[in-house]
Amino acid sequence: MDNKAISRMFEEIADMLEISGDKYSRFEIRAYRAASLTIGTLQEPIEEIFRKGGVEALKELPGIGEGLAKKIAEFIRTGKMSKYAELKKRYPIDFSSLTAIEGLGPKRIYALYSKLGVKDIESLKAAAEAHKIRGLEGFGEKSEEQIAESLSLVEGNRGRMLLGEALPVAESMVKELLSYAPVEKAFIAGSISRMRETVGDIDILVTSKKPKEVMDFFTSMKGVARAIVSGPTKTTVWLDIGISCDLRVIEDGSFGAAQQYFVGSKAHNIEVRKIAIRKGYKLNEYGLFDKAGKPVEGADETRIYSKLGMQHVPYEMRENRGEIELALKHRIPQLIEMKDIRGDLHTHTKETDGTNAIEEMAQAAIARGYEYFATTNHTKSLRIARGMDESGFRKFFAKVDLLNEKLDGRIRILKGAEVDILKDGSLDLGDKILGEMDCVVAAVHSSTNLTSEEMTKRVEKALGSGMANILAHPTGRLLNEREAYPIDLDAVAQSAKDNGVALEINSFISRLDLNDTNILSTSKYGPMYSIDTDAHSTQHLEMMRYGVGTARRGWLQSVSVLNSMKLEELMRFLKK
């Protein structure tokens, strides 16, 4: 549970070093940012890694050298980081909150601090409302309006945590609960079980014959800041990551009914209860009962649905968006599963903004049982990510060819790029080099202030170029940070279908783009989808489960997913 705190500190250290303007600290800044990304997206508690292997185990994480590993160890041991504390005295600014505001980087934040005393979201909001920002050099009225809009988005999402941050914590808590002898079964319920992109709290159900002992154990677990409500069968605590967690102790005979009830959604449950009433039953979190109040079923939720004449509904579909009708007709689709994924078609290496070498990425992909993966580094216009030009790609691809020979069929590395779609819709590399690639991932990274019509035409031109295979993160949104740019996804989906381009479901925890509603709305046009991680390290390959969860929320089957294809079939699709 220290992951988030350490990641935030490293990112803030990088921000403060950037403000200092020390030309010799550029490498150091990059190292802190890479380490922040690694730790912030780690799917295992970092204190667990340290407990098992100390500083040496920390150094095995992507982008973590000895110096950074020692700082992590210092924080885990003492709860403090001296480097962070030292810089914070000079810059008493809440960089974590302020950098979430679109258009604000460390230097602009420092300008607001030095001129207007802005330290946090509250003081920024006050400055924007008083129209003090527009008068500052380098800002103006448009910047002030953009800041105000972004503030509204951030404030609207306060209290909601990314799925990719909450789920690992919930899993860690379940693991600890199951290690305690009186706990027999444990289950993560609520919006996490439905794989919603953000969550308001964590819900855990357990069975035990000793609920009092379980509640005492729960409130004393590491990461629990304080108890909010404590009772014999339900306890709510506040976690130090900034979210609440409910624990309920359920009797064995009601566990299935509790699962059905607490998974939700509320809208889904209301419709299921209506069906129960029509059939002469009563359904609640304790079970399914007949008219006389006699229990009919409670231990197994699949049997509860069956008693109601319904097919079991996958958790991710339970949003009352038509799944009830399908369940009554026994026509629930066979949704995509993790086991269907054969590879990852959007990854990065240290040649641009990744933290691992191509050899390390290959070994991590092999460990996941993949048949293939595409290496897709950034192109030259994205300077912030050290994008490569044609010459750089050719040198890198020669290295990939040698590695493919060395791997001798254990996995196939596809040569590719994440190519910028420029403002006029052209691609950032020439047709000749693009034609030499196996997989071209096209993406918008700049000029996102276009109208919907302009953005749509821009993307359609790129899709119609004959050179793109996948449209990456099609709406450009960043969860809790940046709204999607305006674009006509219906038109884009039709263009993707017509041009044989797959729409990406980007699995990175801050993206999940396309999202579930986008998938549901675009799937009627029949495009293919590619579920990719956009991995910038070996650890990020683990994020595939969030993309698969999002695809399941969008009712996708494996037949519509590009990277569920066998290699030969995939290569036929990719060939232009």
C-alpha positions as CSV (number, residue, x, y, z in Angstrom):
1,M,0.0,0.0,0.0
2,D,3.1,2.2,0.0
3,N,3.1,2.1,-3.8
4,K,1.0,5.2,-4.3
5,A,2.8,7.3,-1.7
6,I,6.3,6.5,-3.1
7,S,5.2,7.0,-6.7
8,R,3.8,10.4,-5.7
9,M,7.0,11.4,-3.9
10,F,9.2,10.4,-6.8
11,E,7.1,12.3,-9.3
12,E,7.1,15.4,-7.0
13,I,10.9,15.1,-6.6
14,A,11.2,15.2,-10.4
15,D,8.9,18.2,-10.5
16,M,10.9,20.1,-7.9
17,L,14.2,19.2,-9.6
18,E,12.8,20.5,-12.9
19,I,12.0,23.8,-11.3
20,S,15.5,24.1,-10.0
21,G,16.7,24.5,-13.6
22,D,19.9,22.6,-13.0
23,K,21.0,21.5,-16.4
24,Y,22.9,18.6,-14.9
25,S,19.8,17.0,-13.3
26,R,18.0,16.1,-16.6
27,F,19.0,12.5,-16.3
28,E,18.1,12.5,-12.6
29,I,14.6,13.9,-13.4
30,R,14.0,11.2,-16.0
31,A,15.1,8.5,-13.6
32,Y,12.7,9.7,-10.9
33,R,9.8,9.9,-13.4
34,A,10.5,6.4,-14.7
35,A,10.7,5.1,-11.2
36,S,7.4,6.8,-10.3
37,L,5.7,5.2,-13.3
38,T,7.0,1.7,-12.4
39,I,6.0,1.9,-8.7
40,G,2.6,3.7,-9.4
41,T,1.6,0.9,-11.8
42,L,3.1,-2.0,-9.8
43,Q,0.4,-4.7,-9.2
44,E,2.2,-6.0,-6.1
45,P,2.7,-4.1,-2.8
46,I,6.3,-2.8,-2.9
47,E,6.7,-3.4,0.8
48,E,6.1,-7.1,0.1
49,I,8.9,-7.1,-2.6
50,F,11.2,-5.4,-0.1
51,R,10.2,-7.8,2.7
52,K,11.1,-10.8,0.5
53,G,14.4,-9.6,-1.0
54,G,15.4,-6.3,0.5
55,V,17.2,-3.6,-1.6
56,E,18.4,-6.2,-4.2
57,A,14.8,-7.2,-5.0
58,L,13.9,-3.5,-5.4
59,K,16.8,-3.1,-7.9
60,E,15.2,-5.7,-10.1
61,L,12.2,-3.5,-10.8
62,P,12.4,-1.6,-14.1
63,G,14.2,1.7,-13.8
64,I,15.1,1.3,-10.1
65,G,18.9,1.7,-9.4
66,E,20.6,1.4,-6.1
67,G,20.1,5.0,-5.1
68,L,16.4,4.9,-5.7
69,A,16.1,1.5,-4.1
70,K,17.6,2.9,-0.9
71,K,15.2,5.8,-0.9
72,I,12.3,3.3,-1.2
73,A,13.7,1.2,1.6
74,E,14.1,4.3,3.8
75,F,10.4,5.2,3.3
76,I,9.2,1.6,4.0
77,R,11.3,1.4,7.2
78,T,10.6,4.9,8.5
79,G,7.6,6.4,6.7
80,K,9.8,9.3,5.5
81,M,12.1,10.1,2.6
82,S,14.8,12.7,3.4
83,K,15.3,13.8,-0.2
84,Y,11.6,14.6,-0.6
85,A,11.5,16.4,2.8
86,E,14.5,18.5,1.9
87,L,13.1,19.7,-1.4
88,K,9.6,20.2,0.0
89,K,11.0,22.8,2.4
90,R,12.0,24.9,-0.7
91,Y,8.8,24.2,-2.6
92,P,5.8,23.8,-0.3
93,I,3.5,23.0,-3.2
94,D,1.0,20.1,-3.8
95,F,2.5,19.1,-7.2
96,S,0.5,15.8,-7.2
97,S,-2.8,17.6,-7.3
98,L,-1.8,20.5,-9.4
99,T,-0.1,18.5,-12.2
100,A,-3.4,16.7,-12.7
101,I,-4.8,19.9,-14.0
102,E,-4.5,20.0,-17.8
103,G,-2.0,22.5,-19.1
104,L,0.0,22.8,-15.8
105,G,3.5,21.5,-15.7
106,P,6.1,22.1,-12.9
107,K,7.3,25.4,-14.2
108,R,3.9,26.9,-14.8
109,I,2.9,25.7,-11.3
110,Y,5.9,27.4,-9.8
111,A,5.0,30.6,-11.7
112,L,1.5,30.5,-10.1
113,Y,3.1,29.9,-6.7
114,S,5.6,32.7,-6.9
115,K,3.2,35.3,-8.4
116,L,-0.1,34.3,-6.8
117,G,0.8,32.1,-3.9
118,V,-1.0,29.0,-5.4
119,K,0.0,25.9,-3.5
120,D,-2.9,23.5,-4.0
121,I,-6.3,22.9,-5.7
122,E,-8.2,25.3,-3.4
123,S,-5.9,28.2,-3.9
124,L,-5.8,27.6,-7.7
125,K,-9.6,27.5,-7.8
126,A,-9.7,30.8,-5.9
127,A,-7.2,32.4,-8.3
128,A,-9.2,31.2,-11.4
129,E,-12.5,32.4,-10.0
130,A,-11.0,35.8,-9.2
131,H,-9.6,35.9,-12.8
132,K,-6.1,36.5,-11.5
133,I,-4.4,33.9,-13.8
134,R,-5.2,35.6,-17.1
135,G,-3.0,38.6,-16.3
136,L,0.2,36.5,-15.7
137,E,2.9,36.3,-18.4
138,G,2.6,33.1,-20.4
139,F,-1.0,32.4,-19.4
140,G,-3.9,34.5,-20.7
141,E,-7.7,34.2,-20.8
142,K,-7.8,30.9,-22.7
143,S,-5.3,29.3,-20.3
144,E,-7.5,30.4,-17.4
145,E,-10.6,28.9,-19.0
146,Q,-8.8,25.6,-19.6
147,I,-7.6,25.5,-16.0
148,A,-11.2,26.2,-14.8
149,E,-12.6,23.4,-17.0
150,S,-9.9,20.9,-15.8
151,L,-10.6,21.9,-12.2
152,S,-14.2,20.9,-12.6
153,L,-13.2,17.5,-14.0
154,V,-10.8,16.8,-11.2
155,E,-13.2,18.0,-8.4
156,G,-16.0,15.9,-10.0
157,N,-13.8,12.8,-9.7
158,R,-12.6,13.4,-6.1
159,G,-13.0,10.3,-4.0
160,R,-12.8,7.9,-6.9
161,M,-9.8,5.8,-7.5
162,L,-8.5,4.1,-10.6
163,L,-9.4,0.5,-10.9
164,G,-5.8,-0.4,-11.5
165,E,-4.8,1.3,-8.2
166,A,-7.7,-0.2,-6.1
167,L,-7.8,-3.8,-7.3
168,P,-4.2,-4.7,-6.3
169,V,-4.9,-3.3,-2.8
170,A,-8.2,-5.3,-2.6
171,E,-6.4,-8.4,-3.7
172,S,-3.6,-7.9,-1.2
173,M,-6.2,-7.4,1.6
174,V,-8.0,-10.6,0.6
175,K,-4.7,-12.5,0.6
176,E,-4.0,-11.3,4.1
177,L,-7.5,-12.1,5.3
178,L,-7.3,-15.7,3.9
179,S,-4.0,-16.1,5.7
180,Y,-6.0,-15.7,9.0
181,A,-7.3,-19.1,10.0
182,P,-10.9,-18.1,11.0
183,V,-11.5,-16.7,7.5
184,E,-12.8,-19.5,5.2
185,K,-13.7,-17.7,2.0
186,A,-13.1,-14.2,0.7
187,F,-14.5,-12.3,-2.3
188,I,-14.1,-8.8,-3.8
189,A,-17.5,-7.4,-4.6
190,G,-18.8,-4.0,-5.7
191,S,-17.7,-2.0,-8.7
192,I,-14.2,-3.6,-8.6
193,S,-15.8,-7.0,-9.4
194,R,-17.6,-5.4,-12.3
195,M,-14.2,-3.9,-13.5
196,R,-15.5,-0.3,-13.5
197,E,-12.7,2.1,-14.6
198,T,-12.9,4.0,-11.3
199,V,-14.2,2.9,-7.9
200,G,-15.5,4.8,-4.9
201,D,-14.7,2.2,-2.3
202,I,-13.6,-1.4,-1.7
203,D,-16.2,-4.1,-0.8
204,I,-15.0,-7.5,0.6
205,L,-17.2,-10.4,1.7
206,V,-15.9,-13.3,3.9
207,T,-17.3,-16.3,5.6
208,S,-16.2,-17.2,9.1
209,K,-17.6,-18.8,12.2
210,K,-15.7,-16.2,14.3
211,P,-16.8,-12.8,13.0
212,K,-15.7,-10.8,16.1
213,E,-12.1,-12.1,15.7
214,V,-12.2,-11.4,12.0
215,M,-13.3,-7.8,12.5
216,D,-10.5,-7.3,15.1
217,F,-7.9,-8.7,12.7
218,F,-9.3,-6.6,9.8
219,T,-9.0,-3.3,11.7
220,S,-5.4,-4.1,12.7
221,M,-4.2,-4.9,9.2
222,K,-1.4,-2.9,7.6
223,G,-2.7,0.0,5.5
224,V,-5.8,0.6,7.7
225,A,-5.7,4.2,8.9
226,R,-8.7,4.1,11.2
227,A,-12.0,2.4,11.8
228,I,-15.1,4.4,10.7
229,V,-17.9,2.0,11.7
230,S,-17.3,-1.2,13.6
231,G,-20.0,-3.9,14.0
232,P,-20.4,-7.6,14.6
233,T,-20.8,-8.5,10.9
234,K,-19.9,-5.3,9.0
235,T,-16.9,-3.0,9.6
236,T,-15.9,0.1,7.5
237,V,-12.3,1.4,7.7
238,W,-10.4,4.2,6.0
239,L,-7.3,3.0,4.2
240,D,-4.1,5.1,4.0
241,I,-4.3,5.1,0.2
242,G,-7.3,7.4,0.5
243,I,-10.3,5.1,0.1
244,S,-12.7,3.3,2.4
245,C,-13.2,-0.4,2.6
246,D,-16.2,-2.4,3.8
247,L,-15.8,-5.9,5.2
248,R,-18.9,-8.1,5.7
249,V,-18.9,-11.5,7.4
250,I,-21.5,-13.7,5.6
251,E,-23.0,-17.1,6.6
252,D,-22.1,-19.9,4.3
253,G,-25.7,-20.5,3.3
254,S,-26.1,-16.9,2.2
255,F,-22.7,-16.4,0.5
256,G,-24.1,-16.7,-3.1
257,A,-27.0,-14.3,-2.4
258,A,-24.6,-11.8,-0.9
259,Q,-22.3,-12.1,-3.9
260,Q,-25.2,-11.4,-6.2
261,Y,-26.4,-8.5,-4.1
262,F,-23.1,-6.8,-3.4
263,V,-21.6,-7.2,-6.8
264,G,-24.4,-4.9,-8.1
265,S,-25.1,-2.8,-10.0
266,K,-28.1,-1.4,-8.2
267,A,-30.0,-1.1,-11.6
268,H,-29.2,-4.7,-12.4
269,N,-30.3,-6.0,-9.0
270,I,-33.6,-4.1,-9.2
271,E,-34.5,-5.8,-12.4
272,V,-33.5,-9.3,-11.0
273,R,-35.6,-8.7,-7.9
274,K,-38.6,-7.8,-10.1
275,I,-38.2,-11.1,-11.9
276,A,-38.1,-12.9,-8.6
277,I,-41.3,-11.2,-7.5
278,R,-43.1,-12.2,-10.7
279,K,-42.1,-15.8,-10.1
280,G,-43.4,-15.7,-6.6
281,Y,-40.1,-15.4,-4.8
282,K,-38.3,-12.8,-2.6
283,L,-34.6,-12.1,-3.3
284,N,-32.3,-10.2,-1.0
285,E,-28.7,-10.5,0.3
286,Y,-29.6,-13.4,2.5
287,G,-31.1,-15.6,-0.2
288,L,-34.0,-16.5,-2.5
289,F,-37.1,-17.3,-0.5
290,D,-40.6,-18.7,-1.5
291,K,-43.9,-17.1,-0.5
292,A,-43.9,-18.8,2.8
293,G,-40.4,-17.4,3.6
294,K,-38.7,-20.8,3.1
295,P,-35.1,-20.6,1.7
296,V,-34.9,-21.8,-1.9
297,E,-31.3,-21.0,-2.6
298,G,-28.6,-18.8,-1.1
299,A,-25.2,-20.5,-1.2
300,D,-24.6,-20.4,-4.9
301,E,-25.4,-17.3,-7.1
302,T,-25.4,-19.4,-10.3
303,R,-28.2,-21.5,-8.9
304,I,-30.1,-18.3,-7.9
305,Y,-30.1,-17.1,-11.5
306,S,-31.1,-20.6,-12.6
307,K,-34.1,-20.7,-10.2
308,L,-35.2,-17.5,-11.8
309,G,-35.0,-19.0,-15.3
310,M,-31.9,-16.9,-16.1
311,Q,-28.5,-17.7,-17.4
312,H,-25.7,-16.6,-15.1
313,V,-24.6,-13.1,-15.9
314,P,-20.9,-12.2,-16.0
315,Y,-20.1,-9.6,-13.3
316,E,-18.8,-7.1,-16.0
317,M,-22.2,-7.1,-17.8
318,R,-24.3,-6.3,-14.7
319,E,-25.2,-2.7,-15.6
320,N,-28.8,-3.1,-16.8
321,R,-27.9,-2.4,-20.4
322,G,-29.8,-5.4,-22.0
323,E,-28.1,-8.3,-20.2
324,I,-31.3,-9.1,-18.3
325,E,-33.1,-9.9,-21.5
326,L,-30.2,-11.9,-22.9
327,A,-30.0,-13.9,-19.6
328,L,-33.8,-14.7,-19.7
329,K,-33.3,-16.0,-23.3
330,H,-30.1,-17.8,-22.4
331,R,-28.2,-15.8,-25.0
332,I,-25.4,-14.3,-22.9
333,P,-22.3,-14.2,-25.2
334,Q,-19.1,-16.0,-24.5
335,L,-17.0,-13.0,-23.5
336,I,-13.3,-12.6,-24.2
337,E,-11.1,-14.0,-21.4
338,M,-7.5,-13.6,-20.4
339,K,-6.7,-17.1,-21.7
340,D,-7.8,-15.9,-25.2
341,I,-5.0,-13.3,-25.4
342,R,-2.1,-14.5,-27.5
343,G,0.0,-11.3,-27.6
344,D,0.4,-7.6,-27.0
345,L,0.5,-5.2,-30.0
346,H,1.5,-1.9,-28.3
347,T,4.7,-1.8,-26.2
348,H,7.7,0.5,-25.7
349,T,11.4,0.0,-24.9
350,K,14.1,2.1,-23.5
351,E,15.0,3.4,-27.0
352,T,12.3,6.0,-26.4
353,D,10.4,6.4,-23.2
354,G,10.3,2.8,-21.9
355,T,12.4,1.5,-19.1
356,N,13.4,-2.0,-20.4
357,A,15.5,-3.3,-23.2
358,I,13.8,-5.3,-26.0
359,E,15.4,-8.5,-24.7
360,E,13.8,-8.0,-21.3
361,M,10.4,-7.2,-22.9
362,A,10.7,-10.4,-24.9
363,Q,11.5,-12.6,-21.9
364,A,8.6,-11.0,-20.0
365,A,6.2,-11.7,-22.9
366,I,7.5,-15.3,-23.1
367,A,6.9,-15.7,-19.4
368,R,3.2,-14.7,-20.0
369,G,2.9,-17.5,-22.6
370,Y,2.5,-15.1,-25.6
371,E,3.0,-16.2,-29.1
372,Y,4.0,-12.7,-30.2
373,F,4.2,-9.1,-29.3
374,A,4.8,-5.9,-31.2
375,T,7.5,-3.4,-30.2
376,T,6.1,0.1,-31.1
377,N,8.3,2.9,-30.0
378,H,7.3,6.6,-30.5
379,T,8.1,8.5,-33.7
380,K,10.1,11.7,-34.1
381,S,7.5,14.4,-33.6
382,L,6.9,13.2,-30.0
383,R,10.1,14.8,-28.6
384,I,9.1,14.5,-25.0
385,A,9.2,10.7,-25.4
386,R,12.5,10.9,-27.4
387,G,10.7,9.6,-30.5
388,M,12.9,8.0,-33.2
389,D,13.3,8.9,-36.8
390,E,13.6,6.6,-39.8
391,S,17.3,5.9,-39.2
392,G,16.7,5.1,-35.5
393,F,14.0,2.6,-36.4
394,R,16.1,0.8,-39.0
395,K,18.9,0.4,-36.5
396,F,16.5,-0.8,-33.8
397,F,14.8,-3.3,-36.3
398,A,18.2,-4.8,-37.1
399,K,18.5,-5.6,-33.4
400,V,15.0,-7.1,-33.4
401,D,15.8,-9.3,-36.4
402,L,18.9,-10.7,-34.5
403,L,16.9,-11.3,-31.4
404,N,14.1,-13.1,-33.3
405,E,16.8,-15.4,-34.7
406,K,18.2,-16.0,-31.3
407,L,14.8,-16.7,-29.8
408,D,14.3,-19.4,-32.5
409,G,10.5,-19.4,-32.6
410,R,9.9,-19.2,-28.8
411,I,8.1,-15.9,-29.6
412,R,7.8,-13.6,-32.6
413,I,8.7,-10.0,-32.1
414,L,6.8,-7.8,-34.5
415,K,8.5,-4.7,-35.7
416,G,6.3,-1.6,-35.4
417,A,5.9,2.0,-34.2
418,E,3.4,4.2,-32.4
419,V,3.2,6.7,-35.2
420,D,1.9,10.2,-34.5
421,I,-1.1,11.3,-36.5
422,L,-0.1,14.9,-37.3
423,K,-2.6,17.8,-37.3
424,D,-3.3,17.4,-41.0
425,G,-4.0,13.6,-40.7
426,S,-0.6,12.6,-42.2
427,L,1.6,10.1,-40.4
428,D,4.9,11.1,-38.8
429,L,7.0,8.6,-40.8
430,G,7.3,8.1,-44.5
431,D,5.5,5.2,-46.4
432,K,8.8,3.4,-47.1
433,I,9.8,2.8,-43.5
434,L,6.1,2.2,-42.5
435,G,5.9,-0.4,-45.2
436,E,8.9,-2.3,-43.7
437,M,7.0,-2.6,-40.4
438,D,4.8,-5.5,-39.3
439,C,2.4,-3.5,-37.1
440,V,1.8,0.3,-37.3
441,V,-0.1,1.8,-34.3
442,A,-1.4,5.3,-35.2
443,A,-2.1,7.8,-32.4
444,V,-3.1,11.4,-31.7
445,H,-0.8,13.1,-29.2
446,S,-1.0,16.8,-30.1
447,S,-3.3,19.5,-31.4
448,T,-6.2,18.0,-29.4
449,N,-8.2,21.3,-29.3
450,L,-9.7,20.7,-32.8
451,T,-13.5,20.6,-33.4
452,S,-15.1,17.2,-33.6
453,E,-15.4,17.5,-37.4
454,E,-11.7,18.4,-37.7
455,M,-10.5,15.7,-35.4
456,T,-12.7,13.1,-37.1
457,K,-11.4,14.0,-40.6
458,R,-7.8,14.0,-39.3
459,V,-8.2,10.5,-37.9
460,E,-10.1,9.2,-40.9
461,K,-7.3,10.4,-43.2
462,A,-4.8,8.4,-41.2
463,L,-7.0,5.3,-41.2
464,G,-7.4,5.6,-45.0
465,S,-3.7,5.9,-45.6
466,G,-3.2,2.2,-46.1
467,M,-0.4,2.3,-43.5
468,A,-2.1,2.0,-40.1
469,N,-3.1,-1.3,-38.5
470,I,-4.4,-0.1,-35.1
471,L,-5.8,3.3,-33.8
472,A,-4.3,3.7,-30.4
473,H,-6.3,5.2,-27.4
474,P,-8.9,6.6,-29.8
475,T,-10.4,9.3,-27.6
476,G,-7.2,10.5,-25.9
477,R,-8.8,10.7,-22.4
478,L,-6.8,10.3,-19.2
479,L,-8.9,9.1,-16.2
480,N,-9.4,11.7,-13.5
481,E,-7.1,14.1,-15.5
482,R,-8.2,14.8,-19.0
483,E,-11.5,14.6,-20.9
484,A,-11.7,12.8,-24.3
485,Y,-11.1,15.1,-27.2
486,P,-14.2,15.7,-29.4
487,I,-14.4,13.0,-32.1
488,D,-17.2,11.2,-34.0
489,L,-16.6,7.6,-32.9
490,D,-19.4,6.3,-35.1
491,A,-17.6,7.7,-38.2
492,V,-14.2,6.5,-37.0
493,A,-15.5,3.0,-36.3
494,Q,-17.0,2.8,-39.8
495,S,-13.7,4.0,-41.3
496,A,-11.8,1.5,-39.2
497,K,-14.0,-1.3,-40.5
498,D,-13.7,-0.1,-44.2
499,N,-9.9,0.2,-44.0
500,G,-9.1,-2.9,-42.0
501,V,-7.8,-1.0,-39.0
502,A,-8.4,-2.2,-35.4
503,L,-9.6,0.1,-32.7
504,E,-7.5,-0.2,-29.5
505,I,-8.7,-0.9,-26.0
506,N,-5.7,0.6,-24.2
507,S,-5.2,-1.3,-21.0
508,F,-3.0,1.2,-19.2
509,I,-4.7,1.9,-15.9
510,S,-5.0,5.7,-16.5
511,R,-6.5,5.2,-20.0
512,L,-8.8,2.3,-20.5
513,D,-9.6,3.8,-23.9
514,L,-11.8,2.8,-25.6
515,N,-14.1,2.4,-22.6
516,D,-17.0,0.1,-22.2
517,T,-19.7,2.5,-23.6
518,N,-17.5,3.3,-26.6
519,I,-17.1,-0.4,-27.3
520,L,-20.8,-1.0,-27.1
521,S,-21.6,1.9,-29.4
522,T,-18.9,1.2,-32.0
523,S,-19.3,-2.6,-32.2
524,K,-22.4,-2.4,-34.4
525,Y,-20.1,-1.2,-37.2
526,G,-18.2,-4.5,-37.0
527,P,-14.6,-3.3,-36.5
528,M,-11.8,-5.4,-35.0
529,Y,-10.4,-4.4,-31.6
530,S,-6.9,-4.8,-30.2
531,I,-6.5,-5.1,-26.4
532,D,-3.0,-3.7,-25.7
533,T,-1.1,-2.6,-22.6
534,D,0.9,0.4,-24.0
535,A,3.5,-1.1,-21.7
536,H,6.5,1.1,-20.9
537,S,8.1,-1.6,-18.8
538,T,7.9,-5.4,-18.3
539,Q,5.7,-4.8,-15.3
540,H,3.1,-3.1,-17.4
541,L,2.4,-6.2,-19.4
542,E,0.3,-7.3,-16.4
543,M,-2.2,-4.5,-17.1
544,M,-3.7,-6.7,-19.9
545,R,-6.4,-7.8,-17.4
546,Y,-7.8,-4.3,-17.2
547,G,-8.2,-4.1,-21.0
548,V,-9.8,-7.5,-21.0
549,G,-12.1,-6.4,-18.2
550,T,-13.1,-3.3,-20.2
551,A,-13.7,-5.4,-23.3
552,R,-16.0,-7.7,-21.2
553,R,-17.9,-4.7,-20.0
554,G,-18.3,-3.9,-23.7
555,W,-19.6,-7.4,-24.4
556,L,-16.8,-8.3,-26.7
557,Q,-16.1,-11.9,-27.8
558,S,-12.6,-13.2,-28.8
559,V,-13.7,-13.3,-32.5
560,S,-13.6,-9.5,-32.5
561,V,-10.2,-9.2,-30.8
562,L,-7.2,-8.9,-33.0
563,N,-4.6,-10.2,-30.5
564,S,-6.7,-13.4,-29.8
565,M,-5.7,-14.5,-33.3
566,K,-3.0,-17.1,-34.0
567,L,0.2,-15.6,-35.5
568,E,-0.5,-16.6,-39.1
569,E,-4.0,-15.2,-39.0
570,L,-2.8,-12.0,-37.4
571,M,-0.1,-11.5,-40.0
572,R,-2.7,-11.8,-42.8
573,F,-4.8,-9.1,-41.1
574,L,-1.8,-6.8,-40.6
575,K,-0.5,-7.1,-44.1
576,K,-1.4,-4.1,-46.3
